[in-house]
Amino acid sequence: MTSLASRLKGRSELGVAALLGVAGAVVLADALRLVVPYSQSDPVGPKALPIVVGGLLLVCAVMLAVNVLRGGRGEAEGGEDVDLTHPADWKTVLPLAGAFIANILLIDWAGWVISGTVLFWGSVWALGSRHYVRDGLISLALALLTFYGFYLGLGIALPAGLLEGIL
């Protein structure tokens, strides 16, 4: 008789299937706990989409698990030109992480437009662009577009921070 470890060797995709299953179960549980007053003007309601997404996650989890147990395997990564002998490029990674951390620290106090501009500008600078003024203007435009896109398009108010009353 073979051990469980030997039967599961080479089937790490089962972990992904389990993760999909847990995510689907969590989404379904949260969706079913939503309390929504009855509305005749909206026959679908806000529960429909999370239930569909949770159900599809569970279906994908089951299908992936069945495929892996039948011998299916994911294709090995072969599309990128990566030399694993080279160390990480910390001159790029650290400033990029710094831009994200600055966004986290600034968003409540300074607001999304300022913190988003810092995030976008810091990201392109970390990735190598040296067109400071152009990148700053594009970053500001992206931050403003996302601020008003969330507010007008989705009805979600991002923090205005220092620009409260101006935006």
C-alpha positions as CSV (number, residue, x, y, z in Angstrom):
1,M,0.0,0.0,0.0
2,T,1.3,3.4,-0.9
3,S,1.4,6.4,1.5
4,L,-0.7,9.5,0.9
5,A,2.4,11.6,0.4
6,S,3.7,9.3,-2.4
7,R,0.2,9.3,-4.1
8,L,0.1,13.2,-4.0
9,K,3.7,13.7,-5.2
10,G,3.7,15.9,-8.3
11,R,0.2,17.1,-7.7
12,S,0.7,20.5,-6.2
13,E,-2.2,21.8,-8.3
14,L,-4.5,20.2,-5.7
15,G,-3.4,23.0,-3.4
16,V,-4.6,25.6,-5.9
17,A,-7.9,23.6,-6.2
18,A,-8.2,23.7,-2.4
19,L,-7.6,27.4,-2.4
20,L,-10.2,28.0,-5.0
21,G,-12.7,25.9,-3.0
22,V,-12.1,27.8,0.2
23,A,-12.4,31.1,-1.7
24,G,-15.7,30.0,-3.3
25,A,-17.1,28.8,0.1
26,V,-16.2,32.1,1.7
27,V,-17.7,34.1,-1.1
28,L,-20.9,32.0,-1.0
29,A,-21.1,32.2,2.8
30,D,-20.7,36.0,2.8
31,A,-23.2,36.4,-0.1
32,L,-25.9,34.3,1.7
33,R,-25.5,36.4,4.9
34,L,-26.3,39.6,3.0
35,V,-29.5,41.2,4.3
36,V,-31.2,43.0,1.5
37,P,-34.7,44.6,1.7
38,Y,-37.1,43.4,-1.0
39,S,-37.2,45.7,-4.0
40,Q,-39.5,45.4,-6.9
41,S,-37.4,47.7,-9.0
42,D,-34.3,45.4,-8.8
43,P,-35.4,41.8,-9.4
44,V,-31.8,40.5,-9.3
45,G,-30.4,42.3,-6.2
46,P,-26.9,42.5,-4.9
47,K,-26.7,38.9,-3.8
48,A,-26.8,37.5,-7.3
49,L,-23.3,38.3,-8.5
50,P,-21.4,37.0,-5.4
51,I,-23.5,33.8,-5.5
52,V,-22.6,33.3,-9.2
53,V,-18.9,34.0,-8.5
54,G,-18.7,31.8,-5.5
55,G,-20.5,29.0,-7.3
56,L,-18.1,29.3,-10.3
57,L,-15.1,29.2,-8.0
58,L,-16.4,26.0,-6.5
59,V,-17.0,24.5,-9.9
60,C,-13.5,25.5,-11.0
61,A,-12.0,23.9,-7.8
62,V,-13.8,20.6,-8.4
63,M,-12.9,20.5,-12.1
64,L,-9.2,21.3,-11.4
65,A,-9.1,18.6,-8.6
66,V,-10.7,16.0,-10.9
67,N,-8.3,16.9,-13.7
68,V,-5.2,16.6,-11.4
69,L,-6.4,13.3,-9.9
70,R,-6.8,11.9,-13.4
71,G,-3.2,12.8,-14.2
72,G,-3.5,16.3,-15.7
73,R,-0.6,18.7,-15.1
74,G,0.0,22.3,-15.6
75,E,2.5,23.3,-18.4
76,A,5.9,24.2,-17.2
77,E,6.9,27.9,-17.3
78,G,8.7,28.4,-20.6
79,G,7.7,31.8,-21.9
80,E,10.0,34.1,-20.1
81,D,13.7,34.7,-20.4
82,V,14.6,34.5,-16.8
83,D,18.1,33.8,-15.6
84,L,17.7,32.4,-12.1
85,T,21.4,32.8,-11.3
86,H,21.0,36.6,-11.2
87,P,20.0,38.1,-7.8
88,A,16.9,40.2,-7.4
89,D,17.1,43.8,-8.7
90,W,16.8,45.6,-5.3
91,K,17.4,49.0,-7.0
92,T,13.9,48.5,-8.5
93,V,12.1,46.5,-5.9
94,L,12.8,48.7,-2.9
95,P,11.7,52.1,-4.5
96,L,8.6,50.3,-5.9
97,A,7.8,48.9,-2.4
98,G,8.5,52.4,-1.0
99,A,5.9,53.9,-3.4
100,F,3.3,51.4,-2.2
101,I,4.1,52.0,1.4
102,A,4.0,55.8,0.9
103,N,0.5,55.4,-0.6
104,I,-0.6,53.4,2.4
105,L,0.7,55.9,4.9
106,L,-0.5,59.0,3.0
107,I,-4.0,58.0,1.8
108,D,-6.0,58.8,5.0
109,W,-4.2,62.0,5.8
110,A,-3.4,63.5,2.3
111,G,-6.2,61.8,0.4
112,W,-6.3,59.6,-2.7
113,V,-5.4,62.2,-5.3
114,I,-2.1,63.1,-3.6
115,S,-1.2,59.5,-2.4
116,G,-2.3,58.1,-5.8
117,T,-0.1,60.6,-7.6
118,V,2.8,59.6,-5.4
119,L,2.1,55.9,-6.0
120,F,1.9,56.3,-9.8
121,W,4.8,58.6,-10.1
122,G,7.0,56.6,-7.7
123,S,6.2,53.4,-9.6
124,V,7.2,54.7,-13.0
125,W,10.3,56.3,-11.5
126,A,11.3,53.0,-9.9
127,L,10.7,51.2,-13.2
128,G,13.1,53.5,-14.9
129,S,11.3,56.5,-16.4
130,R,13.2,59.8,-16.0
131,H,10.6,62.1,-17.6
132,Y,9.7,63.7,-14.2
133,V,7.3,66.4,-15.3
134,R,5.4,64.3,-17.9
135,D,5.2,61.4,-15.5
136,G,4.0,63.7,-12.7
137,L,1.2,65.1,-14.9
138,I,0.1,61.7,-16.1
139,S,0.2,60.4,-12.5
140,L,-2.0,63.3,-11.4
141,A,-4.4,62.8,-14.2
142,L,-4.7,59.1,-13.4
143,A,-5.3,59.8,-9.7
144,L,-8.0,62.4,-10.6
145,L,-9.6,60.0,-13.1
146,T,-9.7,57.2,-10.6
147,F,-11.0,59.5,-7.8
148,Y,-13.9,60.7,-9.9
149,G,-14.4,57.3,-11.6
150,F,-15.0,55.7,-8.3
151,Y,-17.1,58.6,-7.1
152,L,-19.3,59.1,-10.2
153,G,-19.1,55.7,-11.7
154,L,-19.4,53.5,-8.6
155,G,-20.7,55.8,-5.9
156,I,-17.6,55.1,-3.8
157,A,-16.0,58.2,-2.1
158,L,-12.3,57.8,-1.9
159,P,-10.7,60.0,0.8
160,A,-10.1,63.6,-0.3
161,G,-7.7,64.4,2.6
162,L,-6.0,67.7,2.2
163,L,-8.1,68.5,-0.9
164,E,-11.4,68.2,1.0
165,G,-13.8,70.9,-0.3
166,I,-11.7,71.4,-3.5
167,L,-12.5,68.1,-5.2
